[in-house]
Structures are given as C-alpha cells and as structure tokens.
Amino acid sequence: MKRRSLIKLASAVAVSSMLFPLAAQAADTIKVGILHSLSGTMAISETVLKDVALMEIEAINKAGGVLGKKLEPVVVDPASNWPLFAEKARGLLTQDKVDVVFGCWTSVSRKSVLPVFEELNGLLFYPVQYEGEEMSKNVFYTGAAPNQQAIPAVEYLMSKEGGAAKRWVLLGTDYVYPRTTNKILRAFLKSKGVAESDIMETYTPFGHSDYQTIVADIKKFSQGGKTAVVSTINGDSNVPFYKELGNAGLKAKDVPVVAFSVGEEELRGVDTKPLVGHLAAWNYFMSVKSPANDTFKAAWADYAKANNLSAASKPLTNDPMEATVVGMRMWKAAVEKAGSTDVDKVRKAMYGQKVDAPSGYTLEMGNNHHLYKPVMIGEVRANGQFNVVYKTPETIRAKPWSPFIAGNESKQGL
C-alpha cells in the first residue's frame, strides 16, 4: 500500500510538472479576440482587418508586449452570418476568455454582438463608419459617425466645388446602416429645401449582383436635373455595381457617386478607368502624405510579403485598417495606464487617449466612446487610388446622435 501511494504521488507530481508550464504560459499572455468575416459576402472587406490586426499584435509583441505579457490572438470567422457573430462573440468571452475584441464591419453584425458584450461586460473595438444612434459603454467606435462622413459628403456635393447637385439617389444594401443613414440624409436634404420628388431611394440585398436596371433608373432620374448618388452598398456587391456604372457610361462629371463603404480594397478587382472622378468619403486614404502613413504602408507591405498574403503583390491600406490599428494602439496605452486589462479600468483609461495616426492627424478618444476624426473626400484615380479633393483642417468631434432624428435633442452634448 505504501509503495502504491508513493507511485501515485510520483505520478501526480509528474503530471503537475508537465501541466504547470502550460498554465504559466497561458497566464503570461493577454488574449485578443479578432471577430471578422473571412468568408461570405463581407470577406472582401473584412479579411484585411484580421490581417492588419495580426500585424499590429506582432509589432506590439516585438516591442515587449503589454504589461510585460505577449498578446495572443484568437481569430474566429463568423462567415458573414449575423446570428453567428453573436455566437462567436460569446465563445470568445466565455470560452477563450479574451480581454478585448476587435471586430465587426456591418452594423447588423455589431447590433448582433452588442447584447453579448453588454451582458458579459466585454470590450469591443468597432473600426468602421456607421449610422450613429448608439453609444454603449462596452464599445469604442473608431470609425466615423454620420457628422464625420455622411453629412459632410452631401454638403460637398451640394457646393459649387462638388458640382451643386439638386437631385439625390440614396442607394444602399438593405440593412440597418444604409436605412438609418439615409433616414438622416433625407431629413438633412429636406432641411436644405430638397423636394421629396428630387430624392430616389433604393435598396438591394447582401450579395446582389445585377445592377443593370438600377443603373438605368439612375440614368433616367438624372435627366430631371443635376444628380448625385450616395452609395451605402456594402461588401462584394460593390464590384458589379461599379462595373455596371462603367458599362452604362455613367461618368462622374454627369452623375457623381459618393461611396461610404468603398475604399482601396473594394476597388482592387475593378477596372477603375471608367470610374475616374467618382468619390468616396472617409477619414483616411492610402494616398495621404504623412510620415506616419509612410511607416504604416511600409509595415503593411513588409507584413503582407513575409506572410505570403494575397495582398502582397499589391499591398493596399484603407480607412478601416487605419481605424483598427489606432484602436489597438489606444487600447494598449489604456491597459498600461490602468495597469490592468480589467474592462472597467481600461474604459476609464481610454478617455483622452491620443494617437498620431497615419492620416496625418492626432486622433483623440472622446468620453462619448467615439474618436475625434478628420473628414476627407477623395476622387477615384485610374490606378484605384484616391486624390483627396477636400479635407477638414482639424479633427471633428463625433456626434453619434443625429440632430436630424427626432428625440435626440437631449443627447447632443454626449
């Protein structure tokens, strides 16, 4: 019996010695969730956000990590399936025990995961422009609010420099972001004296590919006066839409299109020569000249090549990529300030965090969980890049609650 006891004790010690290093290793890492669609209709936009997040994690780890610990990425693919986003988010927080999540693109995916983050007191960094009308203590929004993108873009198109548009086509994918944004824009246009008959509003489902009839309708509508198109089409539907614009000969000088979800990456597979002069409104473009942008672009090109990414042959950067990196750098600084990854402590430490961004501006996190950001409008070049034709001299404080939606009057100071 004594010999058996000694054998059991020795076995227990051996097992413990084998497991302990693994437990110590796990305790010495900080887990970071990455929640982006790597398949389905949104993969065209979201895959590079996963890749740039991994690039930034690698850079942080090479520089010593955070609080003396290495960051450990946990990547999941919700596959452009909105309910699956919530399931994957719950898994990241409860099973993988991540300390923070960077992810989502569409507002419907963000709306899907929001109750999960609020229930479990998780922390999400959301890197894409959106429709506003939201401010959760569990989300930091590093993309643009409507007053940092949609409203300035329409004001530009109304101006003499932007072509003095009088009629408007509001064209979007059929979900919450385009519909809410267009509700805001419709109210804004009417406040400027635009008649109901001068506004055309059309929606298509995710993954829609036949834009022949819609583009023909736009062409016909434009016969009634100087017309501009505001596009909130999302995902891979942008490719057939822009191809049809080219096929129909709808040039920017006749009917300019300003897009809120099309950047350098979405134009990768499109012949952009017929699209020269069409517009996009963002807070960053790859073509921006700044030392910080030169460093960002070079780092991305090196990372893409070293990891044999499909983007390596033509490494492109875009606005949501910049917003992802800015968010990660602010989170790192907040964790170090708080001395902890505890969500409540990090939240407080986030307010007032500043980053010298690739856009050439210093971005600051407001206490309304949104960044102060510049507004830029770019024209498509023949090479798929953008020529910046307008930008604000300073960053603008985000107003997530639009004054053009009734009931928001008391929220304007937030």
TIZADREN-70721 format. One record per residue (C-alpha): x, y, z. Coordinates in Angstrom, 2 decimals, always signed. Example, Ala and Ser with C-alpha at 12.3 -4.5 7.8 and 13.67 -1.06 7.14 Angstrom:
// TIZADREN-70721
(node (+12.30 -4.50 +7.80))
(node (+13.67 -1.06 +7.14))
***
This chain:
// TIZADREN-70721
(node (+0.00 +0.00 +0.00))
(node (+2.86 +2.28 +0.90))
(node (+4.58 +1.59 -2.45))
(node (+1.31 +2.25 -4.34))
(node (+0.88 +5.58 -2.52))
(node (+4.40 +6.63 -3.47))
(node (+3.77 +5.70 -7.11))
(node (+0.51 +7.73 -7.13))
(node (+2.29 +10.69 -5.55))
(node (+5.13 +10.47 -8.05))
(node (+2.66 +10.30 -10.95))
(node (+0.75 +13.31 -9.63))
(node (+3.96 +15.31 -9.32))
(node (+4.99 +14.33 -12.86))
(node (+1.63 +15.33 -14.31))
(node (+1.68 +18.59 -12.36))
(node (+5.18 +19.42 -13.60))
(node (+4.07 +18.83 -17.18))
(node (+0.92 +20.95 -16.86))
(node (+2.32 +23.80 -14.81))
(node (+4.45 +25.32 -17.57))
(node (+1.39 +25.36 -19.82))
(node (-0.70 +27.07 -17.14))
(node (+2.08 +29.58 -16.51))
(node (+2.38 +30.24 -20.23))
(node (-1.38 +30.83 -20.53))
(node (-1.26 +33.21 -17.59))
(node (+1.58 +35.11 -19.21))
(node (-0.39 +36.05 -22.31))
(node (-3.20 +38.51 -22.89))
(node (-5.80 +37.10 -25.25))
(node (-7.12 +39.36 -28.00))
(node (-10.21 +38.32 -29.97))
(node (-10.47 +39.06 -33.68))
(node (-14.05 +38.81 -34.94))
(node (-14.19 +39.36 -38.71))
(node (-15.85 +37.60 -41.65))
(node (-13.21 +35.63 -43.53))
(node (-15.80 +34.04 -45.82))
(node (-19.11 +35.11 -47.33))
(node (-20.15 +38.42 -48.85))
(node (-18.21 +40.62 -46.39))
(node (-14.88 +38.78 -46.67))
(node (-13.83 +41.19 -49.44))
(node (-13.74 +43.97 -46.82))
(node (-13.06 +42.21 -43.51))
(node (-10.20 +39.80 -44.25))
(node (-7.63 +42.60 -44.36))
(node (-8.84 +43.86 -40.98))
(node (-7.97 +40.48 -39.48))
(node (-4.58 +40.62 -41.16))
(node (-3.74 +44.17 -40.08))
(node (-4.79 +43.32 -36.51))
(node (-2.38 +40.39 -36.54))
(node (+0.32 +42.69 -37.93))
(node (-0.19 +45.15 -35.07))
(node (-0.20 +42.36 -32.47))
(node (+3.09 +41.09 -33.89))
(node (+4.59 +44.60 -33.70))
(node (+3.40 +45.06 -30.11))
(node (+4.86 +41.70 -29.11))
(node (+8.21 +42.51 -30.73))
(node (+8.27 +45.75 -28.72))
(node (+7.80 +43.89 -25.44))
(node (+4.08 +43.21 -25.34))
(node (+1.66 +44.78 -22.86))
(node (+2.31 +44.84 -19.11))
(node (+5.22 +42.51 -19.75))
(node (+2.97 +39.93 -21.43))
(node (+2.68 +38.85 -25.05))
(node (-0.61 +39.30 -26.86))
(node (-2.21 +36.05 -28.03))
(node (-4.65 +36.49 -30.94))
(node (-7.78 +34.34 -31.09))
(node (-9.24 +34.52 -34.61))
(node (-12.77 +33.37 -35.43))
(node (-14.79 +33.52 -38.66))
(node (-18.49 +34.46 -38.33))
(node (-18.75 +33.96 -42.12))
(node (-20.94 +37.00 -42.89))
(node (-23.68 +35.31 -40.83))
(node (-25.16 +37.86 -38.44))
(node (-26.52 +35.50 -35.72))
(node (-23.21 +33.62 -35.87))
(node (-21.42 +36.83 -34.89))
(node (-23.22 +36.74 -31.52))
(node (-22.39 +33.06 -31.03))
(node (-18.71 +33.62 -31.86))
(node (-18.55 +36.69 -29.61))
(node (-19.95 +34.71 -26.69))
(node (-17.40 +31.98 -27.31))
(node (-14.54 +34.48 -27.33))
(node (-15.63 +35.97 -24.00))
(node (-16.72 +32.85 -22.11))
(node (-14.58 +30.02 -23.52))
(node (-11.46 +31.71 -24.87))
(node (-11.52 +34.30 -22.08))
(node (-10.25 +37.12 -24.28))
(node (-9.63 +40.51 -22.65))
(node (-10.73 +42.57 -25.66))
(node (-12.24 +42.03 -29.11))
(node (-11.53 +43.89 -32.33))
(node (-14.14 +43.20 -34.97))
(node (-17.36 +43.53 -36.97))
(node (-17.95 +45.59 -40.11))
(node (-21.66 +45.82 -40.82))
(node (-23.96 +47.45 -38.30))
(node (-26.16 +44.35 -38.28))
(node (-23.18 +42.31 -37.06))
(node (-22.43 +44.94 -34.40))
(node (-26.08 +45.01 -33.32))
(node (-25.96 +41.21 -33.12))
(node (-22.99 +41.10 -30.73))
(node (-23.85 +44.19 -28.67))
(node (-26.17 +42.40 -26.16))
(node (-23.46 +39.78 -25.60))
(node (-20.78 +42.37 -24.79))
(node (-23.14 +44.26 -22.50))
(node (-24.32 +41.12 -20.71))
(node (-20.79 +39.80 -20.12))
(node (-19.13 +43.22 -19.73))
(node (-16.79 +42.57 -22.62))
(node (-14.98 +45.24 -24.64))
(node (-15.38 +45.66 -28.41))
(node (-13.45 +47.99 -30.71))
(node (-15.52 +48.68 -33.84))
(node (-13.44 +50.09 -36.74))
(node (-15.95 +51.08 -39.43))
(node (-18.06 +54.13 -40.20))
(node (-21.67 +53.66 -39.12))
(node (-25.10 +55.28 -38.79))
(node (-24.78 +56.50 -35.19))
(node (-27.79 +56.33 -32.86))
(node (-25.78 +54.22 -30.42))
(node (-23.33 +54.68 -27.58))
(node (-22.53 +51.62 -25.49))
(node (-20.12 +51.58 -22.56))
(node (-18.85 +48.26 -23.91))
(node (-17.90 +49.56 -27.36))
(node (-15.31 +52.04 -28.59))
(node (-16.18 +53.29 -32.07))
(node (-13.01 +54.09 -34.06))
(node (-14.84 +54.61 -37.37))
(node (-16.82 +57.71 -38.35))
(node (-20.17 +58.90 -37.02))
(node (-22.54 +60.48 -39.60))
(node (-21.29 +64.02 -38.93))
(node (-17.76 +62.83 -39.74))
(node (-18.64 +61.30 -43.11))
(node (-22.20 +61.23 -44.49))
(node (-23.31 +64.82 -43.82))
(node (-20.01 +66.45 -44.94))
(node (-20.02 +64.37 -48.14))
(node (-23.52 +65.54 -49.09))
(node (-22.62 +69.14 -48.20))
(node (-19.62 +68.88 -50.52))
(node (-21.77 +67.60 -53.41))
(node (-24.21 +70.45 -52.81))
(node (-21.40 +73.01 -53.02))
(node (-20.18 +74.66 -56.21))
(node (-16.87 +72.81 -55.90))
(node (-18.69 +69.49 -55.60))
(node (-20.97 +70.05 -58.59))
(node (-24.02 +71.73 -56.99))
(node (-26.24 +68.63 -57.03))
(node (-30.00 +69.23 -56.81))
(node (-31.37 +65.67 -57.08))
(node (-30.29 +62.71 -54.97))
(node (-30.21 +58.93 -55.29))
(node (-29.83 +57.13 -51.95))
(node (-28.68 +53.63 -52.90))
(node (-27.78 +51.03 -50.30))
(node (-27.69 +47.45 -49.13))
(node (-30.87 +46.55 -47.26))
(node (-29.97 +46.62 -43.57))
(node (-29.73 +48.99 -40.61))
(node (-26.69 +51.12 -41.59))
(node (-27.88 +52.25 -45.04))
(node (-31.51 +52.69 -43.95))
(node (-30.65 +54.73 -40.85))
(node (-28.00 +56.77 -42.67))
(node (-30.47 +57.53 -45.45))
(node (-33.14 +58.48 -42.91))
(node (-30.66 +61.04 -41.55))
(node (-29.67 +62.21 -45.04))
(node (-33.28 +62.50 -46.23))
(node (-34.09 +64.74 -43.24))
(node (-30.92 +66.75 -43.86))
(node (-31.73 +67.22 -47.56))
(node (-35.26 +68.37 -46.75))
(node (-33.84 +70.86 -44.23))
(node (-31.90 +72.29 -47.18))
(node (-35.04 +72.66 -49.29))
(node (-34.75 +69.49 -51.40))
(node (-38.20 +68.29 -52.50))
(node (-39.42 +64.74 -51.94))
(node (-39.68 +64.27 -55.71))
(node (-35.96 +65.00 -56.01))
(node (-34.98 +62.06 -53.79))
(node (-34.85 +58.47 -55.09))
(node (-34.20 +55.72 -52.51))
(node (-33.36 +52.12 -53.46))
(node (-32.07 +49.05 -51.60))
(node (-30.64 +45.69 -52.65))
(node (-29.93 +42.55 -50.59))
(node (-26.45 +41.47 -49.48))
(node (-24.60 +39.78 -52.32))
(node (-26.74 +41.43 -55.01))
(node (-25.01 +41.33 -58.40))
(node (-27.38 +42.61 -61.11))
(node (-27.36 +46.41 -61.17))
(node (-28.35 +46.91 -64.81))
(node (-31.93 +48.01 -64.10))
(node (-30.96 +50.17 -61.11))
(node (-28.22 +51.99 -63.01))
(node (-30.66 +52.52 -65.92))
(node (-33.17 +54.01 -63.42))
(node (-30.48 +56.32 -62.03))
(node (-29.61 +57.46 -65.54))
(node (-33.29 +58.22 -66.23))
(node (-33.75 +60.01 -62.88))
(node (-30.73 +62.20 -63.59))
(node (-32.48 +63.69 -66.63))
(node (-34.53 +65.79 -64.19))
(node (-31.57 +67.89 -63.02))
(node (-28.06 +67.75 -61.61))
(node (-27.97 +64.44 -59.73))
(node (-25.61 +62.77 -57.27))
(node (-25.67 +59.21 -55.94))
(node (-24.95 +58.43 -52.28))
(node (-23.93 +54.77 -52.09))
(node (-24.12 +52.73 -48.91))
(node (-23.71 +49.44 -50.78))
(node (-21.64 +47.06 -48.67))
(node (-19.45 +44.06 -49.41))
(node (-18.82 +42.33 -52.71))
(node (-21.91 +43.91 -54.35))
(node (-19.77 +46.98 -54.96))
(node (-17.85 +45.18 -57.71))
(node (-20.84 +44.56 -60.05))
(node (-22.29 +47.99 -59.20))
(node (-19.15 +49.83 -60.30))
(node (-18.75 +47.59 -63.33))
(node (-22.30 +48.45 -64.40))
(node (-21.60 +52.17 -63.95))
(node (-18.75 +51.73 -66.40))
(node (-20.86 +49.67 -68.80))
(node (-23.60 +52.31 -68.79))
(node (-21.13 +55.15 -69.38))
(node (-22.36 +56.93 -66.26))
(node (-19.40 +59.24 -65.70))
(node (-18.60 +61.28 -62.62))
(node (-18.95 +64.58 -64.50))
(node (-22.56 +63.65 -65.27))
(node (-23.71 +61.79 -62.13))
(node (-21.08 +61.62 -59.38))
(node (-21.30 +58.72 -56.95))
(node (-20.01 +59.18 -53.40))
(node (-19.49 +55.93 -51.52))
(node (-19.25 +55.42 -47.76))
(node (-18.17 +51.78 -47.81))
(node (-15.83 +51.65 -50.80))
(node (-12.12 +52.12 -50.37))
(node (-8.93 +50.94 -51.96))
(node (-9.55 +47.27 -51.12))
(node (-13.04 +47.13 -52.66))
(node (-11.69 +48.65 -55.91))
(node (-8.94 +46.05 -56.16))
(node (-10.82 +43.86 -58.64))
(node (-12.48 +46.67 -60.63))
(node (-11.36 +48.42 -63.82))
(node (-11.27 +51.90 -62.33))
(node (-10.56 +53.82 -65.53))
(node (-14.29 +54.40 -66.26))
(node (-14.78 +55.40 -62.61))
(node (-12.29 +58.26 -62.51))
(node (-13.79 +61.21 -60.64))
(node (-16.33 +59.24 -58.61))
(node (-15.96 +59.86 -54.90))
(node (-15.54 +58.22 -51.52))
(node (-15.81 +59.86 -48.12))
(node (-13.54 +58.53 -45.38))
(node (-11.23 +59.75 -42.62))
(node (-8.10 +58.27 -44.23))
(node (-6.87 +57.39 -47.71))
(node (-3.77 +55.43 -48.68))
(node (-2.65 +58.36 -50.83))
(node (-2.39 +60.71 -47.81))
(node (+1.10 +62.14 -47.49))
(node (+2.45 +61.96 -43.94))
(node (+5.46 +60.33 -42.27))
(node (+3.13 +58.21 -40.15))
(node (+1.41 +56.95 -43.30))
(node (+4.72 +56.13 -44.98))
(node (+5.60 +53.99 -41.95))
(node (+2.15 +52.35 -41.90))
(node (+2.22 +51.47 -45.61))
(node (+5.76 +50.12 -45.46))
(node (+4.94 +47.97 -42.41))
(node (+1.87 +46.55 -44.15))
(node (+3.76 +45.80 -47.38))
(node (+6.50 +44.01 -45.40))
(node (+4.00 +42.04 -43.33))
(node (+1.95 +41.00 -46.39))
(node (+5.09 +39.79 -48.15))
(node (+6.52 +37.99 -45.10))
(node (+3.22 +36.14 -44.54))
(node (+2.50 +35.40 -48.20))
(node (-0.83 +37.20 -48.08))
(node (-2.84 +37.51 -51.28))
(node (-2.45 +41.28 -50.90))
(node (+1.35 +41.04 -51.11))
(node (+1.51 +41.67 -54.86))
(node (-0.45 +44.91 -54.42))
(node (-0.46 +45.92 -50.74))
(node (-3.27 +48.41 -50.12))
(node (-4.24 +50.26 -46.96))
(node (-7.65 +51.77 -46.22))
(node (-9.69 +53.63 -43.61))
(node (-10.96 +50.68 -41.52))
(node (-7.42 +49.27 -41.44))
(node (-6.17 +52.56 -40.01))
(node (-9.08 +52.62 -37.53))
(node (-8.19 +49.07 -36.42))
(node (-4.56 +49.98 -35.76))
(node (-5.50 +53.23 -33.99))
(node (-7.90 +51.33 -31.74))
(node (-5.30 +48.71 -30.85))
(node (-2.69 +51.34 -30.01))
(node (-5.13 +53.24 -27.83))
(node (-6.21 +50.05 -26.06))
(node (-2.56 +49.15 -25.37))
(node (-1.91 +52.63 -23.92))
(node (-5.08 +52.43 -21.80))
(node (-4.17 +49.00 -20.40))
(node (-0.72 +50.27 -19.47))
(node (-2.21 +53.38 -17.88))
(node (-4.71 +51.28 -15.93))
(node (-2.11 +48.65 -15.06))
(node (-4.76 +46.05 -15.85))
(node (-6.87 +44.53 -18.64))
(node (-9.98 +44.84 -16.45))
(node (-12.70 +46.26 -18.70))
(node (-13.97 +48.88 -16.25))
(node (-10.46 +50.16 -15.56))
(node (-9.49 +50.18 -19.24))
(node (-12.69 +52.03 -20.15))
(node (-11.81 +54.93 -17.86))
(node (-8.21 +54.97 -19.10))
(node (-9.36 +55.16 -22.75))
(node (-10.89 +58.63 -22.41))
(node (-8.48 +61.23 -23.74))
(node (-6.07 +58.71 -25.29))
(node (-4.28 +60.18 -28.32))
(node (-2.55 +58.59 -31.30))
(node (-0.61 +60.18 -34.14))
(node (-2.48 +58.40 -36.91))
(node (-1.42 +57.55 -40.49))
(node (-3.99 +60.13 -41.65))
(node (-1.52 +62.79 -40.50))
(node (-3.81 +63.92 -37.69))
(node (-3.62 +63.32 -33.95))
(node (-6.78 +61.40 -33.05))
(node (-8.29 +61.57 -29.57))
(node (-10.86 +59.33 -27.91))
(node (-13.77 +61.33 -26.56))
(node (-15.75 +60.47 -23.45))
(node (-18.62 +59.55 -25.79))
(node (-16.60 +56.48 -26.91))
(node (-16.01 +57.97 -30.38))
(node (-12.86 +59.41 -31.92))
(node (-12.30 +62.98 -32.96))
(node (-11.59 +62.45 -36.68))
(node (-10.88 +64.48 -39.81))
(node (-13.20 +64.31 -42.84))
(node (-11.71 +63.55 -46.25))
(node (-13.30 +63.23 -49.68))
(node (-11.35 +61.53 -52.41))
(node (-11.79 +61.13 -56.16))
(node (-11.08 +57.76 -57.77))
(node (-7.91 +57.72 -59.85))
(node (-7.29 +55.43 -62.83))
(node (-4.94 +53.33 -60.66))
(node (-7.56 +52.66 -57.99))
(node (-6.15 +55.18 -55.53))
(node (-7.89 +58.38 -54.41))
(node (-6.97 +62.01 -54.95))
(node (-8.04 +63.92 -51.82))
(node (-10.11 +66.89 -53.02))
(node (-11.36 +68.02 -49.61))
(node (-10.30 +67.60 -46.00))
(node (-11.03 +69.42 -42.78))
(node (-8.13 +71.39 -41.28))
(node (-8.75 +69.83 -37.86))
(node (-10.39 +66.77 -36.38))
(node (-14.13 +66.91 -35.66))
(node (-15.83 +65.66 -32.50))
(node (-18.21 +62.80 -33.27))
(node (-21.93 +63.34 -32.80))
(node (-23.38 +59.83 -32.61))
(node (-26.90 +61.14 -32.02))
(node (-28.02 +62.89 -35.20))
(node (-29.91 +66.17 -34.74))
(node (-31.94 +65.19 -37.83))
(node (-33.70 +62.38 -35.96))
(node (-36.45 +63.41 -33.56))
(node (-35.83 +62.79 -29.87))
(node (-32.07 +63.31 -29.98))
(node (-32.11 +66.90 -28.75))
(node (-31.11 +65.97 -25.19))
(node (-28.24 +63.75 -26.38))
(node (-26.26 +66.30 -28.38))
(node (-23.83 +67.06 -25.55))
(node (-22.82 +63.40 -25.13))
***
